[in-house]
Amino acid sequence: MSQSGLRLVESFLSIQGEGKFQGRLAIFLRFFGCNLNCAGFNVKVKSQKTGEILTGCDTIRAVFTGHFEAKTFSKDEILSIVDRYCKDLKFKPIIVMTGGEPLIHHKDENFINLTSEFLRREFEVHFETNATIEIDFDKFPVYRSCYFALGIKLSNSGISKAKRINESAIKSICQNAKDSFYKFVLHKPTSDDLEQILQVLNIYKNEVWCMPMGAEQDELSRNALAVANFAIKHGFNYSERIHIRIWDKKEGV
């Protein structure tokens, strides 16, 4: 495998479990690396290298790059992986570029060429991002043809506002992407959560999807009703986490 390629934690064929496009047939490409660590989400995983217990989000293996391994693939190798998933499908799935934080790679020539080739093959390319990294859409116009789920972090992530809110990045994506929406993870929603969401909407108005916190079925069930009621009360959309409802904590689905 090419040493100058792209590092993937995993790839799999499944359905999009969250947000505006939930239920869509999708190929997930989970890229290695992230610029944030959402310790407030309190998911605990043992380090592959040291054995210590790490705390973060439900994609810890893509975030703690010093503790887990990821294979390096060339653009063509990743395209071959996608071709294998598509071989017997009757319909073209969406391509979900996720992480970690996939946009840490957005200036990488390999990443740009991969995205361009997906678009040339008439795939819908969707990015799942924390919206803290600003894209220059004039310099990198390929991203204008892509969809963006902006999973903007609230204070429950344990991250300071200065690190989790980048107004320029949010505006740039919302103004230039083919389509975009906000996705917020909530526990037991409060007036403070509402105020934080409204502050984001003041940066740029967009569709809002409220999603219950939960890396496993029990936690998801405990939080779902409160989040659904919060969404209804304030005129937002509710997002399930379909993959957790169906497969619980199983990875690669």
C-alpha positions as CSV (number, residue, x, y, z in Angstrom):
1,M,0.0,0.0,0.0
2,S,1.2,3.5,-0.8
3,Q,2.9,5.3,2.1
4,S,1.8,8.7,0.7
5,G,-1.9,7.7,0.6
6,L,-4.8,8.1,3.0
7,R,-5.2,6.4,6.3
8,L,-8.5,4.6,6.9
9,V,-9.7,3.2,10.2
10,E,-12.5,1.3,8.5
11,S,-14.8,1.1,5.5
12,F,-18.2,-0.6,5.3
13,L,-21.5,-0.7,3.5
14,S,-24.5,0.1,5.7
15,I,-27.2,2.7,6.0
16,Q,-26.8,6.3,7.1
17,G,-28.0,6.3,10.6
18,E,-28.2,10.0,11.4
19,G,-29.4,13.4,10.2
20,K,-31.2,14.6,7.1
21,F,-30.2,11.5,5.0
22,Q,-30.9,8.8,7.6
23,G,-31.9,5.5,6.1
24,R,-29.9,6.0,2.8
25,L,-27.8,3.2,1.6
26,A,-24.2,4.3,2.2
27,I,-20.6,3.4,2.0
28,F,-18.7,4.8,4.9
29,L,-15.0,5.7,4.7
30,R,-13.7,6.5,8.2
31,F,-10.5,8.5,7.9
32,F,-7.8,8.6,10.7
33,G,-7.3,11.8,12.7
34,C,-9.3,14.5,14.4
35,N,-8.7,18.0,15.7
36,L,-11.0,17.6,18.7
37,N,-11.5,15.1,21.5
38,C,-15.1,15.2,22.9
39,A,-14.3,13.7,26.3
40,G,-17.7,14.9,27.5
41,F,-19.4,12.2,25.5
42,N,-17.8,9.7,28.0
43,V,-17.3,6.7,25.7
44,K,-14.4,4.6,27.1
45,V,-12.2,2.4,24.9
46,K,-8.9,0.6,25.7
47,S,-5.9,1.8,23.9
48,Q,-4.6,-0.7,21.3
49,K,-1.0,0.2,22.1
50,T,-0.8,1.0,25.8
51,G,-3.9,-0.7,27.3
52,E,-4.9,2.5,29.1
53,I,-8.6,3.5,29.1
54,L,-9.3,6.4,26.7
55,T,-12.4,8.7,27.0
56,G,-14.0,10.5,24.1
57,C,-16.7,10.1,21.4
58,D,-18.0,6.9,19.8
59,T,-15.3,7.1,17.1
60,I,-12.3,7.0,19.5
61,R,-10.3,4.7,17.2
62,A,-10.2,7.5,14.6
63,V,-9.4,10.3,17.1
64,F,-6.5,9.0,19.3
65,T,-4.0,8.5,16.5
66,G,-1.2,7.6,18.9
67,H,-3.1,4.7,20.4
68,F,-4.6,2.8,17.4
69,E,-3.5,1.6,14.0
70,A,-4.8,2.6,10.6
71,K,-3.8,1.3,7.2
72,T,-2.7,3.6,4.4
73,F,-4.4,3.3,1.0
74,S,-3.8,5.0,-2.3
75,K,-6.7,6.6,-4.1
76,D,-7.0,3.7,-6.5
77,E,-7.0,1.2,-3.6
78,I,-9.9,3.0,-1.9
79,L,-11.8,3.2,-5.2
80,S,-11.3,-0.6,-5.5
81,I,-12.8,-1.1,-2.1
82,V,-15.8,1.0,-3.1
83,D,-16.1,-1.0,-6.3
84,R,-16.3,-4.3,-4.4
85,Y,-19.1,-2.9,-2.1
86,C,-21.0,-1.8,-5.2
87,K,-20.5,-5.0,-7.2
88,D,-23.9,-6.6,-6.6
89,L,-26.0,-3.5,-5.7
90,K,-29.0,-2.5,-7.7
91,F,-28.7,1.2,-6.6
92,K,-25.8,3.5,-6.2
93,P,-25.1,4.3,-2.5
94,I,-24.0,7.6,-1.1
95,I,-20.3,7.9,-0.1
96,V,-19.9,9.2,3.5
97,M,-16.5,10.6,4.3
98,T,-16.2,10.6,8.0
99,G,-13.8,10.3,10.9
100,G,-12.6,11.5,13.3
101,E,-12.6,14.7,11.3
102,P,-12.2,14.1,7.5
103,L,-11.7,17.8,6.7
104,I,-8.2,17.8,8.3
105,H,-7.3,16.1,5.0
106,H,-9.2,18.5,2.6
107,K,-6.0,20.1,1.2
108,D,-4.4,16.7,0.6
109,E,-4.0,16.0,-3.1
110,N,-4.9,12.4,-2.7
111,F,-8.1,13.3,-0.8
112,I,-9.1,15.9,-3.4
113,N,-8.5,13.4,-6.3
114,L,-10.5,10.7,-4.5
115,T,-13.4,13.1,-4.0
116,S,-13.2,14.3,-7.6
117,E,-13.3,10.7,-8.8
118,F,-16.3,9.8,-6.8
119,L,-18.1,12.8,-8.2
120,R,-17.0,11.9,-11.7
121,R,-18.6,8.5,-11.2
122,E,-21.8,10.2,-10.2
123,F,-21.7,9.3,-6.5
124,E,-23.2,11.7,-3.9
125,V,-20.3,12.6,-1.6
126,H,-21.3,13.4,2.0
127,F,-18.9,14.8,4.6
128,E,-19.5,14.5,8.3
129,T,-17.6,17.3,10.0
130,N,-17.4,19.2,13.2
131,A,-17.3,22.4,11.1
132,T,-14.2,23.8,12.8
133,I,-12.0,23.7,9.7
134,E,-12.5,26.4,7.1
135,I,-12.5,25.4,3.4
136,D,-11.5,27.8,0.7
137,F,-14.1,26.8,-1.8
138,D,-12.5,29.0,-4.5
139,K,-9.2,27.2,-4.2
140,F,-10.8,23.8,-3.7
141,P,-14.0,24.0,-5.8
142,V,-14.6,20.2,-5.8
143,Y,-16.2,20.5,-2.4
144,R,-19.0,22.7,-3.9
145,S,-20.5,19.6,-5.3
146,C,-20.6,17.8,-1.9
147,Y,-23.1,17.5,1.0
148,F,-22.1,18.5,4.5
149,A,-23.5,17.3,7.9
150,L,-22.2,19.9,10.4
151,G,-22.0,18.1,13.7
152,I,-21.3,21.3,15.7
153,K,-20.3,20.5,19.2
154,L,-22.2,21.9,22.2
155,S,-20.8,22.4,25.7
156,N,-21.7,18.8,26.6
157,S,-18.8,17.7,24.5
158,G,-16.4,19.0,27.1
159,I,-14.7,21.3,24.6
160,S,-14.3,25.0,25.0
161,K,-16.4,27.3,22.8
162,A,-13.3,28.8,21.3
163,K,-12.3,25.4,19.9
164,R,-15.7,24.0,18.9
165,I,-17.2,27.1,17.2
166,N,-15.6,28.5,14.1
167,E,-17.9,31.1,12.6
168,S,-16.0,31.5,9.3
169,A,-15.9,27.7,8.8
170,I,-19.6,27.4,9.4
171,K,-20.5,30.2,7.0
172,S,-18.1,29.0,4.3
173,I,-19.6,25.5,4.3
174,C,-23.2,26.6,4.5
175,Q,-22.8,29.2,1.7
176,N,-20.9,27.0,-0.7
177,A,-21.8,23.4,-0.3
178,K,-24.3,21.7,-2.5
179,D,-26.4,21.1,0.6
180,S,-25.8,21.2,4.4
181,F,-27.5,20.9,7.7
182,Y,-26.7,21.1,11.4
183,K,-26.7,18.1,13.7
184,F,-26.5,18.5,17.5
185,V,-26.0,15.7,20.0
186,L,-28.1,16.2,23.1
187,H,-28.4,14.4,26.5
188,K,-31.3,15.8,28.5
189,P,-31.9,19.1,26.6
190,T,-31.9,22.3,28.7
191,S,-32.5,26.0,28.0
192,D,-28.7,26.4,27.7
193,D,-28.6,23.8,24.9
194,L,-31.4,25.8,23.1
195,E,-29.4,29.0,23.6
196,Q,-26.3,27.4,22.1
197,I,-28.2,26.1,19.1
198,L,-29.8,29.5,18.5
199,Q,-26.3,31.1,18.6
200,V,-25.2,28.8,15.8
201,L,-28.4,29.7,13.8
202,N,-27.4,33.3,14.3
203,I,-24.1,32.6,12.5
204,Y,-26.0,31.0,9.6
205,K,-29.6,29.9,9.3
206,N,-29.8,26.2,8.3
207,E,-31.9,23.1,9.0
208,V,-31.4,21.6,12.5
209,W,-31.5,18.0,13.5
210,C,-31.4,17.1,17.2
211,M,-30.0,13.7,18.0
212,P,-29.9,11.8,21.4
213,M,-26.5,11.1,22.9
214,G,-25.9,7.3,23.0
215,A,-23.2,5.0,21.9
216,E,-25.3,2.0,22.9
217,Q,-29.0,1.1,22.8
218,D,-29.8,1.6,26.5
219,E,-28.3,5.1,26.6
220,L,-30.0,6.0,23.4
221,S,-33.4,4.9,24.7
222,R,-32.9,6.9,27.9
223,N,-32.3,10.1,26.0
224,A,-34.5,9.7,22.9
225,L,-37.9,10.9,24.3
226,A,-36.5,14.0,25.9
227,V,-34.7,15.0,22.7
228,A,-37.7,14.3,20.5
229,N,-39.9,16.4,22.7
230,F,-37.3,19.2,22.7
231,A,-37.2,19.1,18.9
232,I,-40.9,19.3,18.6
233,K,-41.2,22.1,21.1
234,H,-38.7,24.3,19.3
235,G,-39.5,23.5,15.7
236,F,-36.4,21.4,15.0
237,N,-36.0,18.0,13.3
238,Y,-35.4,14.8,15.3
239,S,-32.6,12.5,14.2
240,E,-32.5,8.8,15.1
241,R,-29.3,6.8,15.4
242,I,-30.5,3.9,13.4
243,H,-27.3,2.0,13.4
244,I,-27.3,1.9,17.2
245,R,-31.0,1.0,17.4
246,I,-30.3,-2.0,15.1
247,W,-26.8,-3.1,15.9
248,D,-26.1,-1.6,19.4
249,K,-22.3,-1.2,20.0
250,K,-21.2,-3.3,17.0
251,E,-18.5,-1.6,14.9
252,G,-18.3,-1.5,11.1
253,V,-22.1,-1.1,10.5
